[in-house]
Structure formats: C-alpha cells, structure tokens
Amino acid sequence: QVQLVESGGGSVQPGGSLRLSCAASGFTFSAYAMSWYRQAPGKERELVATSIGGFTNYPDSVKGRFTISRDNSKNTVYLQMNSLKSEDTAVYYCKANLGGASYWGQGTQVIVSS
C-alpha cells in the first residue's frame, strides 16, 4: 500500500526558511517521479517542484528559492524553501507519480506571516 507522510510545516516570518519532508513507502521509491504541490485557501492546487531521475523542475514563482531533493536510501523527498513570502502560505502536498496512478500525502501547513 502506497503511503506518503509529509512533515516539517509550520509558521515562519517572511524571509525565513523551512524544510519539508515526505516519507514514502509501498513502492520502489527510486524508480518514480516525486513532486511537491501546494494549495492556498480559495486557490487551485499548483505544482511547485518535481524530481525525476537527476532532473528537477520548478515554476517561476519559486525558482531560485525552493529546492527539491531526494534520499533514495531513506525513501524520502524534501523541499527546502528559502526566502519565504506571504504568498507561499498554503498546504503543501507531496505526490508520487507511479505510471498511470498518482498518490498524495495528507499535506502539511506552511504559514508565512510577520
């Protein structure tokens, strides 16, 4: 059974940093793409980072501030978030892309506020 468990969210001031973690189980972690998404209140869920093989991709809104990485020995994907802005406030989700199926974690809240 595929399970994804996010952690590391919290409250931080603008300009601060957080590192999110997503522990995966139930599939061959190293073989599949992993992504981070976020959803702010009243907005659609949006992609913020993808890792597949040695390739990473980010939208312009977070490029240069967010970094996705993975430790295949720990079946864990991370999202390092620096220079956080109020508009980064959202629930952050990790997603496993397993061929034709996608699985989501339960989400972790990030609040950026002074």
C-alpha positions in Angstrom: 0.0 0.0 0.0 1.4 3.4 -1.0 1.8 5.8 1.8 3.2 9.4 1.8 3.6 11.3 5.0 4.6 14.9 5.0 6.2 16.8 7.9 8.1 20.0 8.6 5.4 22.6 8.1 4.9 25.4 10.5 4.9 29.2 10.9 7.7 31.4 9.8 8.4 35.0 9.2 8.8 36.4 5.7 12.4 35.8 4.5 12.7 32.7 6.6 13.2 29.1 5.6 11.6 25.7 6.2 12.4 22.2 5.0 9.5 19.8 4.3 9.9 16.1 4.3 7.8 13.4 2.7 8.4 9.8 3.7 7.3 7.3 1.2 6.5 3.6 1.4 4.8 0.8 -0.5 6.6 1.3 -3.9 10.1 1.4 -5.4 10.8 5.0 -4.5 13.9 5.5 -6.6 12.1 4.5 -9.8 9.4 7.1 -9.8 9.0 10.9 -10.1 8.1 12.8 -6.9 6.5 16.2 -6.8 5.5 18.9 -4.3 2.3 20.8 -4.8 0.6 23.5 -2.7 -2.9 24.8 -2.3 -3.7 28.2 -0.8 -7.2 29.0 0.5 -9.5 29.6 -2.4 -7.0 28.7 -5.0 -6.3 25.6 -7.1 -3.5 23.2 -6.2 -0.3 24.1 -8.0 2.9 22.3 -8.8 6.0 23.8 -7.1 8.7 21.2 -7.7 9.3 17.9 -9.5 12.2 15.4 -9.2 12.6 12.6 -11.7 16.0 10.8 -12.0 18.5 13.6 -11.9 16.1 16.2 -13.3 14.3 18.8 -11.3 11.8 21.4 -12.4 10.2 24.5 -10.8 7.7 27.1 -11.8 8.9 30.7 -12.0 7.1 31.6 -8.8 9.5 29.5 -6.7 12.6 29.1 -8.9 15.7 30.1 -7.1 14.0 29.9 -3.7 12.8 26.3 -3.5 14.9 23.1 -3.9 13.6 19.6 -4.2 15.9 16.8 -3.3 15.5 13.1 -2.5 17.3 10.5 -0.4 16.5 7.2 -2.1 18.2 5.3 0.8 15.5 6.8 3.1 12.6 6.8 0.6 12.2 10.5 1.4 11.8 13.6 -0.7 12.5 17.0 0.7 11.5 20.6 -0.2 13.9 23.2 1.0 12.1 26.6 1.0 14.1 29.8 1.4 13.3 33.5 1.2 9.7 32.6 2.0 7.0 35.1 1.2 3.5 35.6 2.5 2.2 34.2 -0.8 3.9 30.9 -0.1 1.3 30.3 2.6 -0.5 27.1 1.7 -0.9 23.5 2.5 1.9 21.6 0.9 1.5 18.1 -0.5 3.8 15.5 -1.9 2.8 13.4 -4.8 4.1 10.1 -6.2 3.7 9.6 -9.9 3.6 5.8 -10.4 3.0 5.4 -14.1 -0.7 5.7 -14.6 -1.5 6.3 -10.9 -0.9 9.2 -8.6 -0.8 9.2 -4.8 -1.0 12.1 -2.4 0.1 12.7 1.1 -2.2 14.3 3.7 -0.4 17.7 3.5 1.5 20.0 5.8 0.5 23.6 6.5 3.0 26.4 5.9 2.2 29.9 7.2 4.4 32.8 6.3 3.5 35.8 8.3 5.0 38.6 10.4 
